[in-house]
Amino acid sequence: MCERPCAPVDPEPPARRGRAGRPRSVAEASALLALLGDEPVAIDALVEQSRLPSGQASAELIALELRGLVRRIAGQRYVRS
């Protein structure tokens, strides 16, 4: 226990932070969501336009899918839910 007020523990290490102090995954997920709409977009186009590594873009898209924010459709294409 601290004798004086303790600083809150940051769950994201500084190396994982993006612009404006947000965790990178939030910034990256936001970037991917901004590229999606009602029309299907191929994952290759999302990777190119977001400038994320393909593995990271895939991981973010899966996380967004699990949260119900995007849907994957045939041919590795994604749309907003």
Kinemage of the C-alpha trace (Angstrom):
@kinemage 1
@onewidth
@group {chain A} dominant
@subgroup {mainchain}
@vectorlist {calphas} color= white
{ca met a 1} P 0.000 0.000 0.000
{ca cys a 2} L 1.252 3.490 -0.800
{ca glu a 3} L 1.787 5.954 2.022
{ca arg a 4} L 0.900 8.797 -0.343
{ca pro a 5} L -1.649 8.732 -3.167
{ca cys a 6} L -0.684 6.153 -5.756
{ca ala a 7} L -0.810 6.846 -9.453
{ca pro a 8} L -3.464 4.793 -11.256
{ca val a 9} L -2.155 1.806 -13.148
{ca asp a 10} L -2.339 2.269 -16.916
{ca pro a 11} L -3.569 -0.970 -18.556
{ca glu a 12} L -1.893 -0.034 -21.854
{ca pro a 13} L 1.873 0.446 -21.826
{ca pro a 14} L 3.020 3.688 -23.499
{ca ala a 15} L 4.404 1.784 -26.499
{ca arg a 16} L 0.848 0.627 -27.329
{ca arg a 17} L -0.559 4.145 -27.398
{ca gly a 18} L -1.384 5.972 -30.607
{ca arg a 19} L -2.259 9.577 -31.293
{ca ala a 20} L -4.058 11.554 -28.610
{ca gly a 21} L -3.077 8.972 -25.983
{ca arg a 22} L -5.709 6.478 -27.144
{ca pro a 23} L -4.719 2.817 -27.228
{ca arg a 24} L -3.567 1.971 -30.740
{ca ser a 25} L -6.214 -0.690 -31.166
{ca val a 26} L -8.935 1.948 -30.656
{ca ala a 27} L -7.355 4.239 -33.232
{ca glu a 28} L -6.868 1.353 -35.653
{ca ala a 29} L -10.401 0.054 -35.178
{ca ser a 30} L -11.734 3.568 -35.753
{ca ala a 31} L -9.690 3.861 -38.950
{ca leu a 32} L -11.111 0.581 -40.252
{ca leu a 33} L -14.672 1.519 -39.307
{ca ala a 34} L -14.299 4.830 -41.146
{ca leu a 35} L -13.479 2.886 -44.327
{ca leu a 36} L -16.570 0.688 -44.076
{ca gly a 37} L -20.143 1.407 -45.028
{ca asp a 38} L -23.081 -0.407 -46.613
{ca glu a 39} L -21.071 -1.643 -49.608
{ca pro a 40} L -18.719 -4.617 -49.107
{ca val a 41} L -15.008 -3.760 -48.995
{ca ala a 42} L -12.311 -6.373 -49.614
{ca ile a 43} L -9.791 -6.900 -46.846
{ca asp a 44} L -6.964 -6.085 -49.283
{ca ala a 45} L -8.485 -2.652 -49.900
{ca leu a 46} L -8.891 -2.082 -46.151
{ca val a 47} L -5.245 -2.998 -45.536
{ca glu a 48} L -4.074 -0.693 -48.316
{ca gln a 49} L -6.250 2.257 -47.317
{ca ser a 50} L -5.688 1.951 -43.561
{ca arg a 51} L -1.941 1.303 -43.957
{ca leu a 52} L -2.127 -1.316 -41.232
{ca pro a 53} L -0.159 -4.558 -41.489
{ca ser a 54} L -2.439 -7.276 -42.856
{ca gly a 55} L -2.265 -9.374 -39.695
{ca gln a 56} L -3.180 -6.444 -37.509
{ca ala a 57} L -6.025 -5.377 -39.795
{ca ser a 58} L -7.370 -8.937 -39.692
{ca ala a 59} L -7.168 -9.023 -35.907
{ca glu a 60} L -8.941 -5.672 -35.599
{ca leu a 61} L -11.665 -6.770 -38.021
{ca ile a 62} L -12.248 -9.962 -36.040
{ca ala a 63} L -12.512 -7.923 -32.838
{ca leu a 64} L -14.989 -5.555 -34.523
{ca glu a 65} L -16.950 -8.552 -35.785
{ca leu a 66} L -17.118 -10.043 -32.280
{ca arg a 67} L -18.417 -6.693 -30.983
{ca gly a 68} L -21.128 -6.724 -33.648
{ca leu a 69} L -19.853 -3.610 -35.419
{ca val a 70} L -18.929 -5.254 -38.736
{ca arg a 71} L -19.950 -8.350 -40.672
{ca arg a 72} L -17.735 -10.528 -42.834
{ca ile a 73} L -19.308 -11.706 -46.036
{ca ala a 74} L -18.155 -14.047 -48.807
{ca gly a 75} L -14.812 -13.328 -50.417
{ca gln a 76} L -13.117 -11.789 -47.347
{ca arg a 77} L -15.193 -8.629 -47.631
{ca tyr a 78} L -16.563 -6.573 -44.763
{ca val a 79} L -19.496 -4.206 -44.200
{ca arg a 80} L -20.701 -2.221 -41.193
{ca ser a 81} L -23.413 -3.951 -39.179
